[in-house]
Each structure stands twice: as structure tokens, then as C-alpha cells.
Amino acid sequence: MKLDVHTHAFHPKIAHKVLAQLNDHYGIDPVGSGTVDDLLDRAESAGLDGVVIHTAATDPSQVIPANNWAMELTRDNPGVIGFGSMHPDFDRIEDELDRIERKGVKGLKFHPDFQGFRMDDPKFFQLMEIVGGRFTLMFHVGDVLPPEQNPSCPAKLARLREMFPEPVMIAAHMGGYRHWEYALEHLCGKDVFFDTSSTLDFVDDDLLGRLFRSHGIDRLLFGSDYPLYDPGRELDELKRRMSLGSADLDALLTTASTLIA
């Protein structure tokens, strides 16, 4: 399957509110409506077979609703793979992970910056112990704060990789949104996949090329970060800027389907 491994979609009743919040935080005008129907239409237009949709519980009370939403999206929409969510302060971590595993959820998304915990918090390490190797893990990495102050950063994820060798790990935003030089230093070449989301508008061709060459096409996955960006536009930009041949493009689009089994 050709997948967009990094997307978001929201219930039609709240989608417009979430888009406004994303615009406030990132200063980016979202595309489309933020709904699953709009996302799937755009993915089909881009020649994709499916999308991975992520959610993040910003507090413990949102864990079960977020996971129910992920399961509903997967059940009701062919071509959608919904990743679940977990929060270090949730009081029934093992029970909930068992529940979503039984229901067929293949992955978890962690967004320390939005969820209000640090990636190097011992409580998060305890959560990672419970997760084990059962799920593919997508991590938001990076933001405008310097790495030592930011809840997530490439160095923190590199430490997680060393501490927890079992799960497949994906570092969103080419290893770290606005932390790309640190991704080159701490993550490139390690057993971590990068997705391409929310990167192209912020890096020049030289830095983008260094990230591609240093990490290797076999560890890169296509991600658009819809509704911040349109999948077709992002894919066209990647092909143009990196002069991707058919074999490299196929790898970029299909590797994710082998990781999320």
C-alpha cells in the first residue's frame, strides 16, 4: 500500500475549532475541512492507497475517547489506519493498551509538546516499558524551543531508542520540527524511521538533501501532516526537490505498510 503515514482528521462538529487552534500554534493556514472525507479525497487524488490518522490525548481523560475515535475511523473507512493514544498519567495504562490491541489498533502516537510531558520523564519510561514491542510508535519531535528546554527533541528520542529497542519508532517531521540540525547529529543513521511531514516549507534544498543522504531512503516515510498540508502538494514537492526516481518514490510510499502489520 502507498501510505501517507502522518495525517489528522476530526469530527465534523469540532474540525473548524481544531483548524483554528492549529493556525494559532503553527501560524499555518490549514487546507481543506479537516474531516476524514476531505482527507481521503485528497489522498486518492495524490495516488495514495491509504492514510494513517493520528490523535493525541492531551490529558488522561481523553485517552479512551481518542482511542475509540481511532478505532471508529479504522472500522468505518477503508484505507484508514487509526493510531491510538496514551498519556503517562492515565491510571489504567495496561488495561487500555490490552483493549486497543485486541481491537486491532496497530500503533500509538505520542506528542509530548501537546500532551504536557517530557520525553525524558521517568513516568514516560514506565509507560514505554508497558508498551513493549506491541505497537508501532509515532513521535512528534521538536518545536521552536531549544532541545534542552523542549519536551521533545532528537537527543531525547535517541535515548529512548537505546533504552527501548523493541518497538518500531517513527520520528515525525524528518527527525525533529525545527530541530533538523540536531536530528542530523543524534538520529540520522539510527534504527528510527523519519516521516517527511511539516518539513519542506522550513528547510532549504541543502539541508533536505543532507537529511535524505544521512538517514537513507529506506528509513524515510511519506507524511503530509494533513490538514496542515495537502498530500498531493507535499508529494509533488518532494519529487521535484529531491529528483526522486520510481524506486525511491515507491520506497518512500510503501515502507510504512510493512511496519504497521
Secondary structure, DSSP 4 states (H G I P E B T S, - for coil): --EEEEE----TTTHHHHHHHHHHHH-----S-SSHHHHHHHHHHTT-SEEEE----SSGGGHHHHHHHHHHHHHHSTTEEE-EE--TT-TTHHHHHHHHHHTT--EEEE-HHHHT--TT-HHHHHHHHHHTTSSEEEE--B-SS-TTTSS--HHHHHHHHHH--SS-EEETTTTSBT-HHHHHHHTTTSS-EEE-TTTTTTS-HHHHHHHHHHH-GGGEE----BTSS-HHHHHHHHHHHHT--HHHHHHHHHHHHHH--
